[in-house]
Amino acid sequence: MGLVTPGPKSIARPLVESLINEVVCKEHDIATYVPDPDGGLTGFQRAVELALKRIFDHRVTTSWSSATTAGAPSDPLPSDPDWAGGSLYVDERESPVDATPEQLWAVIEGIGGEHGWYSWRLGWWARGVLDRIVGGPGLRRGRRDPFDLTVGDALDWWRVEDVDHMHLLRLRAEMRLPGLAWLELIVETDEQGRTLFRQRALFHPRGLAGHAYWTVIRPFHGVVFGSMQRNIARAAESPIALRS
């Protein structure tokens, strides 16, 4: 179920098991109490067309990906390391970008989904497959809208935890991990008025497994997060705008 369905397996499995039951409606006595609408009932073909049109127009208000969330609001936040207790590992990078804050923010807010993660594609794909195998969301959830993000949105294996327009996007990992992880993408300007792009990966380990996990993946951060830093900056500097 985890590999072939976009929703959580706790919901997908009972739905698949229910397929043994007949669900085609063969009676219409409800019309005695609720009359058919003017113009008659909407047929299957038309219903599918209307549903797809909402997807193409980016007017989908809910999705399968909204059904799961990892952790609870009381879990420690990266801004509260003292309150969290224990260790908080941080991988932080900063670079100037030859683009306006608006151009950089457009790329950041459009990250994930069809736009990808501006990083090692094979590595992200492999990690997504592994996560699906062990029951996590992987990369199949995509995103609700190709450009705009709001708090609570699912974004591949992340959940949008905070959006400060034109300044901060904080994502919280919902993949299977021995701890809690966040990714922060930050837009700032320095004293000379240059656009700065800051990127922070944070990990709050749980037990020895969490510390071992960080030790193992730490050497790959230069490839994953380093290339993400560079490629996001290049996309912002590109004359081709992300959104029209």
Residue frames as qw, qx, qy, qz and C-alpha x, y, z in Angstrom:
[[0.000, 0.884, 0.467, 0.000, 0.00, 0.00, 0.00],
 [0.324, -0.786, 0.065, 0.523, 2.81, 2.38, 0.85],
 [0.392, -0.217, 0.563, 0.694, 4.46, 1.98, -2.54],
 [0.142, 0.322, 0.729, 0.588, 1.43, 2.29, -4.82],
 [0.132, -0.820, -0.541, -0.136, -0.95, 4.70, -3.07],
 [0.221, 0.579, -0.124, 0.775, -0.47, 8.44, -2.33],
 [0.523, -0.669, 0.032, -0.527, -2.31, 8.36, 1.00],
 [0.265, -0.495, 0.751, -0.347, -1.33, 6.85, 4.35],
 [0.380, 0.052, -0.904, -0.188, -1.50, 3.06, 4.37],
 [0.095, 0.191, 0.794, -0.569, -3.69, 3.16, 7.49],
 [0.502, 0.457, 0.202, -0.706, -6.40, 4.65, 5.26],
 [0.445, 0.442, -0.585, -0.514, -5.46, 3.09, 1.91],
 [0.073, 0.114, -0.991, 0.012, -5.45, -0.51, 3.09],
 [0.333, 0.352, 0.742, -0.463, -9.05, -0.55, 4.45],
 [0.485, 0.568, -0.058, -0.662, -10.21, 1.18, 1.26],
 [0.343, 0.382, -0.782, -0.352, -8.56, -1.45, -0.94],
 [0.067, 0.044, 0.975, -0.208, -9.93, -4.26, 1.21],
 [0.419, 0.420, 0.480, -0.647, -13.42, -2.77, 0.83],
 [0.338, 0.377, -0.519, -0.689, -13.30, -3.31, -2.94],
 [0.017, -0.085, -0.993, -0.078, -14.81, -6.75, -2.42],
 [0.212, 0.523, 0.657, -0.499, -18.14, -5.00, -1.71],
 [0.250, 0.561, 0.597, 0.516, -20.61, -3.91, -4.41],
 [0.154, -0.483, -0.260, 0.822, -20.85, -0.10, -4.40],
 [0.031, -0.155, -0.522, -0.838, -22.79, 0.66, -7.60],
 [0.339, 0.252, 0.480, -0.768, -26.07, 2.35, -6.72],
 [0.015, -0.180, -0.866, -0.466, -28.99, 0.56, -8.44],
 [0.104, -0.713, -0.693, 0.038, -31.89, 2.37, -6.83],
 [0.165, 0.308, 0.059, 0.935, -32.99, 6.00, -6.74],
 [0.341, -0.695, -0.630, -0.061, -35.59, 6.26, -3.99],
 [0.364, -0.371, -0.243, 0.819, -33.69, 9.21, -2.50],
 [0.017, 0.232, 0.376, 0.897, -35.42, 11.33, -5.16],
 [0.357, -0.652, -0.647, -0.172, -38.60, 10.97, -3.10],
 [0.478, -0.744, -0.270, 0.380, -37.00, 13.13, -0.42],
 [0.237, -0.631, 0.266, 0.689, -34.32, 15.06, -2.34],
 [0.689, 0.675, 0.227, -0.134, -35.39, 15.99, -5.88],
 [0.729, 0.147, 0.266, 0.613, -32.85, 15.84, -8.69],
 [0.151, -0.560, 0.030, 0.814, -31.25, 19.21, -9.50],
 [0.536, 0.748, 0.080, -0.383, -32.36, 21.26, -12.50],
 [0.403, 0.686, -0.560, -0.231, -30.81, 19.76, -15.60],
 [0.962, -0.001, -0.262, -0.076, -30.58, 16.30, -14.06],
 [0.777, -0.552, 0.214, 0.214, -27.78, 14.46, -12.28],
 [0.136, 0.808, -0.534, -0.208, -24.14, 14.94, -13.21],
 [0.970, 0.196, -0.138, -0.039, -22.85, 11.96, -15.14],
 [0.835, -0.375, 0.155, 0.372, -19.57, 10.20, -14.46],
 [0.633, 0.372, 0.200, 0.648, -17.75, 11.65, -17.46],
 [0.002, 0.836, 0.091, 0.541, -18.77, 15.20, -16.58],
 [0.664, -0.748, 0.024, -0.004, -17.86, 14.69, -12.92],
 [0.816, -0.140, 0.165, 0.536, -14.35, 13.59, -13.91],
 [0.404, 0.596, 0.184, 0.669, -14.00, 16.61, -16.23],
 [0.279, -0.886, -0.057, -0.366, -14.98, 18.99, -13.43],
 [0.787, -0.576, 0.092, 0.204, -12.59, 17.35, -10.97],
 [0.742, 0.100, 0.197, 0.632, -9.67, 17.52, -13.43],
 [0.191, 0.780, 0.163, 0.573, -10.46, 21.15, -14.23],
 [0.497, -0.860, 0.026, -0.108, -10.10, 22.03, -10.55],
 [0.820, -0.310, 0.198, 0.439, -6.70, 20.34, -10.54],
 [0.566, 0.401, 0.256, 0.673, -5.55, 22.19, -13.68],
 [0.046, -0.832, -0.132, -0.537, -6.85, 25.50, -12.25],
 [0.374, 0.162, -0.613, 0.677, -5.03, 24.85, -8.92],
 [0.459, -0.403, 0.070, -0.789, -8.29, 25.10, -6.98],
 [0.742, -0.197, -0.641, 0.010, -7.98, 21.85, -5.01],
 [0.356, -0.742, 0.222, -0.524, -8.58, 22.68, -1.35],
 [0.700, -0.449, 0.530, -0.163, -7.76, 19.25, 0.10],
 [0.622, 0.466, -0.610, -0.155, -5.72, 16.26, -1.01],
 [0.920, -0.170, -0.347, 0.063, -4.63, 12.81, 0.16],
 [0.556, 0.280, -0.421, 0.660, -1.42, 14.32, 1.42],
 [0.259, -0.548, 0.196, -0.771, -3.35, 16.39, 3.96],
 [0.841, -0.357, -0.287, -0.288, -4.36, 13.22, 5.78],
 [0.854, -0.209, -0.286, 0.381, -1.07, 12.61, 7.56],
 [0.025, 0.872, -0.282, 0.400, 1.12, 14.63, 9.84],
 [0.758, -0.010, -0.530, 0.380, 4.05, 13.47, 11.92],
 [0.323, 0.005, -0.468, 0.823, 4.58, 14.49, 15.48],
 [0.192, -0.789, -0.580, 0.075, 2.56, 16.91, 17.54],
 [0.115, 0.888, 0.026, 0.444, 2.54, 20.70, 17.99],
 [0.580, -0.795, 0.172, -0.044, 4.24, 20.20, 21.36],
 [0.897, 0.058, 0.070, 0.433, 7.31, 18.62, 19.77],
 [0.403, -0.635, 0.088, 0.654, 10.46, 20.76, 20.00],
 [0.503, 0.855, 0.120, 0.029, 11.00, 23.46, 17.39],
 [0.747, 0.251, -0.068, 0.612, 14.40, 24.37, 15.91],
 [0.048, 0.726, -0.089, 0.681, 14.07, 27.85, 17.38],
 [0.614, -0.648, 0.203, -0.402, 13.87, 26.37, 20.90],
 [0.678, 0.294, -0.655, 0.158, 16.92, 24.12, 21.29],
 [0.027, -0.316, 0.696, -0.645, 17.19, 24.70, 25.04],
 [0.679, -0.054, 0.299, -0.668, 13.57, 23.80, 25.60],
 [0.829, 0.245, -0.416, -0.282, 13.88, 20.78, 23.31],
 [0.716, -0.514, 0.466, -0.075, 16.52, 19.24, 25.53],
 [0.847, 0.021, 0.450, 0.281, 19.44, 17.24, 24.24],
 [0.391, -0.242, 0.465, 0.757, 21.30, 17.80, 20.99],
 [0.521, 0.772, 0.261, -0.253, 20.33, 19.84, 17.98],
 [0.580, -0.105, 0.486, 0.645, 22.53, 19.29, 14.94],
 [0.323, 0.855, 0.141, -0.381, 22.66, 22.14, 12.42],
 [0.582, 0.100, 0.460, 0.663, 24.03, 22.33, 8.88],
 [0.121, 0.883, 0.240, -0.384, 23.99, 26.02, 7.92],
 [0.544, 0.145, 0.415, 0.714, 24.98, 27.63, 4.63],
 [0.110, 0.863, 0.222, -0.440, 24.88, 31.20, 3.33],
 [0.503, 0.073, 0.462, 0.727, 25.66, 32.78, -0.03],
 [0.190, 0.516, 0.018, -0.835, 25.00, 36.08, -1.85],
 [0.494, 0.448, 0.722, 0.185, 22.62, 35.89, -4.83],
 [0.075, -0.178, 0.294, 0.936, 22.73, 38.21, -7.82],
 [0.185, -0.476, -0.722, -0.467, 18.94, 38.57, -7.88],
 [0.333, -0.449, 0.119, -0.821, 16.23, 40.48, -6.10],
 [0.277, -0.082, 0.820, -0.494, 14.66, 39.06, -2.92],
 [0.717, 0.291, 0.173, -0.610, 11.43, 38.66, -4.92],
 [0.667, 0.446, -0.545, -0.245, 13.17, 36.49, -7.55],
 [0.166, 0.297, -0.896, 0.287, 14.83, 34.33, -4.91],
 [0.449, 0.034, 0.632, -0.630, 11.62, 33.93, -2.93],
 [0.755, 0.323, -0.143, -0.553, 9.71, 32.85, -6.07],
 [0.565, 0.341, -0.751, -0.031, 12.15, 29.96, -6.52],
 [0.024, -0.171, 0.840, -0.515, 12.04, 29.01, -2.84],
 [0.567, 0.130, 0.423, -0.695, 8.26, 29.03, -2.63],
 [0.786, 0.361, -0.243, -0.440, 8.05, 26.88, -5.76],
 [0.052, 0.471, -0.880, 0.044, 10.42, 24.19, -4.50],
 [0.403, 0.010, 0.879, -0.255, 9.45, 20.52, -4.51],
 [0.678, 0.498, 0.399, -0.364, 6.76, 18.73, -6.46],
 [0.772, 0.570, 0.218, 0.177, 7.23, 19.06, -10.21],
 [0.188, 0.933, -0.269, 0.149, 9.96, 21.69, -9.76],
 [0.843, 0.096, -0.397, 0.349, 12.15, 19.29, -7.77],
 [0.613, -0.754, -0.087, 0.220, 14.66, 20.09, -5.04],
 [0.287, 0.909, -0.278, 0.116, 17.48, 21.64, -7.09],
 [0.424, -0.627, 0.649, -0.078, 19.80, 18.95, -5.81],
 [0.021, -0.294, 0.939, 0.176, 21.08, 15.40, -6.34],
 [0.702, 0.032, -0.210, -0.680, 18.06, 13.88, -8.11],
 [0.693, 0.071, -0.716, -0.040, 19.15, 10.27, -7.76],
 [0.208, 0.075, -0.738, 0.638, 19.83, 10.71, -4.06],
 [0.430, 0.010, 0.273, -0.860, 16.42, 12.28, -3.40],
 [0.752, 0.075, -0.412, -0.508, 14.69, 9.61, -5.45],
 [0.578, 0.084, -0.790, 0.184, 16.46, 6.76, -3.66],
 [0.001, -0.027, 0.650, -0.760, 15.71, 8.26, -0.24],
 [0.573, 0.029, 0.019, -0.819, 12.07, 8.66, -1.25],
 [0.749, 0.063, -0.599, -0.277, 11.79, 5.02, -2.34],
 [0.392, 0.064, -0.797, 0.456, 13.39, 3.84, 0.89],
 [0.235, -0.028, 0.437, -0.868, 10.99, 5.96, 2.90],
 [0.711, 0.023, -0.234, -0.663, 7.99, 4.48, 1.07],
 [0.649, 0.083, -0.756, 0.005, 9.24, 0.93, 1.74],
 [0.290, -0.068, -0.747, 0.594, 9.40, 1.54, 5.50],
 [0.123, -0.669, -0.725, 0.109, 5.97, 3.19, 5.57],
 [0.143, -0.511, -0.104, 0.841, 6.80, 6.88, 5.11],
 [0.469, 0.743, 0.265, -0.398, 5.29, 9.30, 2.56],
 [0.646, 0.107, 0.467, 0.595, 8.29, 9.38, 0.20],
 [0.075, -0.271, 0.217, 0.935, 8.14, 11.89, -2.64],
 [0.065, 0.378, 0.830, 0.405, 4.75, 10.88, -4.07],
 [0.024, -0.704, -0.585, 0.402, 2.66, 13.50, -2.27],
 [0.321, 0.525, 0.319, 0.721, 3.86, 16.42, -4.38],
 [0.079, -0.199, -0.323, 0.922, 2.34, 19.75, -3.46],
 [0.266, 0.641, 0.636, -0.338, -1.13, 21.31, -3.40],
 [0.362, 0.917, 0.095, -0.138, -0.24, 24.27, -5.64],
 [0.825, 0.303, 0.011, 0.477, 2.81, 24.58, -7.96],
 [0.316, 0.581, -0.132, 0.738, 3.74, 28.04, -6.69],
 [0.338, -0.622, 0.195, -0.679, 2.05, 29.03, -3.41],
 [0.525, -0.092, -0.793, 0.293, 2.56, 27.43, 0.00],
 [0.457, -0.635, 0.057, -0.620, 0.62, 27.86, 3.22],
 [0.208, -0.389, 0.789, -0.428, 1.21, 26.51, 6.72],
 [0.716, 0.037, 0.581, -0.384, 0.07, 22.89, 6.93],
 [0.735, 0.536, -0.264, -0.320, 0.66, 22.07, 3.26],
 [0.868, -0.167, 0.414, 0.217, 2.30, 18.74, 2.46],
 [0.359, 0.827, -0.379, -0.209, 5.38, 19.10, 0.27],
 [0.639, 0.337, -0.690, 0.042, 6.68, 15.69, -0.78],
 [0.679, -0.270, -0.633, 0.254, 7.99, 14.21, 2.49],
 [0.191, 0.031, -0.359, 0.913, 7.91, 17.59, 4.24],
 [0.124, -0.785, -0.606, -0.004, 5.15, 19.58, 5.95],
 [0.181, 0.589, -0.018, 0.788, 5.13, 23.38, 5.78],
 [0.480, -0.484, -0.586, 0.438, 5.53, 24.49, 9.37],
 [0.128, -0.769, -0.176, 0.601, 6.05, 28.22, 8.89],
 [0.475, 0.506, 0.374, 0.614, 5.89, 30.72, 6.03],
 [0.151, -0.761, -0.126, 0.618, 7.04, 34.30, 6.53],
 [0.627, 0.713, 0.287, 0.130, 6.44, 35.78, 3.08],
 [0.423, 0.840, -0.196, 0.277, 9.59, 36.97, 1.34],
 [0.185, -0.754, 0.556, -0.297, 11.72, 35.86, 4.28],
 [0.251, -0.331, 0.885, -0.210, 11.35, 32.31, 5.67],
 [0.836, 0.018, -0.353, -0.420, 10.09, 28.90, 4.61],
 [0.257, -0.411, 0.823, -0.295, 10.39, 26.25, 7.32],
 [0.788, 0.070, -0.480, -0.378, 9.70, 22.63, 6.41],
 [0.537, -0.419, 0.655, -0.329, 9.34, 19.80, 8.86],
 [0.300, 0.260, -0.878, -0.268, 10.27, 16.27, 7.77],
 [0.798, -0.101, 0.258, -0.536, 7.60, 13.58, 7.90],
 [0.698, 0.341, -0.627, -0.061, 9.84, 10.82, 6.57],
 [0.900, -0.398, -0.177, 0.034, 10.75, 7.92, 8.84],
 [0.344, 0.644, -0.442, 0.521, 13.63, 9.18, 10.99],
 [0.651, -0.363, -0.547, 0.380, 15.14, 8.46, 14.43],
 [0.259, -0.369, -0.233, 0.862, 14.41, 12.05, 15.43],
 [0.270, 0.858, 0.386, -0.206, 12.90, 15.29, 14.18],
 [0.495, -0.042, 0.355, 0.792, 14.24, 17.24, 11.20],
 [0.235, 0.870, 0.275, -0.335, 13.61, 20.65, 9.65],
 [0.538, 0.203, 0.330, 0.749, 14.79, 22.54, 6.59],
 [0.002, -0.849, -0.252, 0.464, 14.78, 26.35, 6.64],
 [0.495, 0.379, 0.350, 0.699, 15.18, 28.48, 3.51],
 [0.214, -0.794, -0.284, 0.493, 15.73, 32.14, 4.36],
 [0.431, 0.642, 0.221, 0.594, 15.92, 35.32, 2.27],
 [0.388, -0.775, -0.169, 0.469, 17.81, 38.30, 3.73],
 [0.455, 0.806, -0.029, 0.378, 19.74, 41.38, 2.63],
 [0.687, -0.230, -0.237, 0.647, 23.14, 42.50, 3.93],
 [0.200, -0.728, -0.148, 0.638, 24.37, 45.99, 4.79],
 [0.122, -0.280, 0.498, 0.812, 25.32, 46.61, 1.15],
 [0.609, 0.350, 0.076, -0.708, 21.78, 45.76, 0.03],
 [0.319, 0.275, -0.847, -0.323, 22.78, 42.44, -1.54],
 [0.863, -0.162, -0.117, -0.463, 20.37, 39.51, -1.47],
 [0.063, -0.426, 0.878, -0.206, 21.50, 36.72, 0.84],
 [0.835, -0.085, -0.391, -0.378, 20.27, 33.14, 0.76],
 [0.218, -0.433, 0.783, -0.390, 20.57, 31.21, 4.01],
 [0.804, -0.027, -0.497, -0.325, 19.82, 27.53, 4.31],
 [0.262, -0.440, 0.731, -0.450, 19.62, 25.54, 7.54],
 [0.750, -0.096, -0.617, -0.218, 19.10, 21.81, 8.01],
 [0.315, -0.482, 0.567, -0.588, 18.33, 20.91, 11.62],
 [0.723, -0.074, -0.672, -0.141, 18.06, 17.52, 13.29],
 [0.473, -0.507, 0.466, -0.551, 16.95, 16.70, 16.84],
 [0.470, 0.182, -0.860, -0.078, 18.05, 13.06, 17.39],
 [0.793, -0.390, 0.112, -0.455, 16.24, 10.47, 19.46],
 [0.906, -0.305, 0.291, 0.039, 18.57, 8.09, 21.24],
 [0.472, -0.451, 0.600, 0.463, 21.75, 6.53, 19.93],
 [0.559, 0.422, 0.646, 0.304, 20.07, 5.68, 16.63],
 [0.206, 0.956, 0.207, -0.023, 19.46, 9.38, 16.01],
 [0.255, -0.827, 0.394, 0.309, 23.08, 10.33, 16.69],
 [0.570, -0.120, 0.717, 0.383, 24.31, 7.47, 14.49],
 [0.494, 0.684, 0.518, 0.140, 21.95, 8.55, 11.69],
 [0.087, 0.985, -0.057, -0.140, 23.34, 12.10, 11.67],
 [0.427, -0.604, 0.580, 0.341, 26.92, 10.78, 11.69],
 [0.606, 0.168, 0.713, 0.310, 26.20, 8.56, 8.67],
 [0.408, 0.764, 0.456, 0.203, 24.42, 11.17, 6.53],
 [0.208, -0.876, 0.040, 0.432, 26.59, 14.15, 7.49],
 [0.412, -0.309, 0.553, 0.655, 29.21, 13.50, 4.75],
 [0.305, 0.449, 0.718, 0.436, 26.46, 13.65, 2.09],
 [0.010, 0.841, 0.378, -0.388, 25.26, 17.11, 3.11],
 [0.167, -0.537, 0.352, 0.748, 27.84, 18.79, 0.93],
 [0.103, 0.106, 0.809, 0.568, 26.37, 17.04, -2.10],
 [0.035, -0.629, -0.772, -0.079, 22.70, 17.36, -1.17],
 [0.137, -0.883, -0.338, 0.296, 22.44, 20.72, 0.56],
 [0.322, -0.489, 0.307, 0.750, 25.49, 22.28, -1.05],
 [0.160, 0.171, 0.702, 0.672, 24.14, 21.69, -4.55],
 [0.048, -0.755, -0.654, -0.020, 20.69, 22.83, -3.43],
 [0.236, -0.760, -0.099, 0.597, 22.18, 26.11, -2.24],
 [0.222, -0.310, 0.497, 0.779, 23.99, 26.70, -5.53],
 [0.101, 0.306, 0.799, 0.507, 21.17, 25.62, -7.84],
 [0.051, -0.806, -0.563, 0.174, 18.47, 27.65, -6.10],
 [0.186, -0.698, 0.089, 0.686, 20.72, 30.71, -6.38],
 [0.181, -0.117, 0.665, 0.715, 21.31, 30.02, -10.09],
 [0.069, 0.564, 0.789, 0.233, 17.59, 29.57, -10.71],
 [0.098, -0.847, -0.348, 0.391, 16.90, 32.93, -9.03],
 [0.192, -0.601, 0.319, 0.707, 19.61, 34.59, -11.12],
 [0.362, 0.209, 0.772, 0.478, 18.32, 33.06, -14.34],
 [0.184, 0.109, -0.179, -0.960, 16.56, 35.45, -16.75],
 [0.461, -0.251, -0.722, -0.450, 13.79, 32.84, -17.06],
 [0.402, -0.328, 0.409, -0.751, 11.34, 33.51, -14.25],
 [0.087, 0.033, 0.981, -0.169, 9.89, 30.55, -12.38],
 [0.244, 0.600, 0.729, -0.221, 6.37, 31.85, -12.61],
 [0.245, 0.437, 0.450, 0.739, 4.82, 33.94, -15.35]]
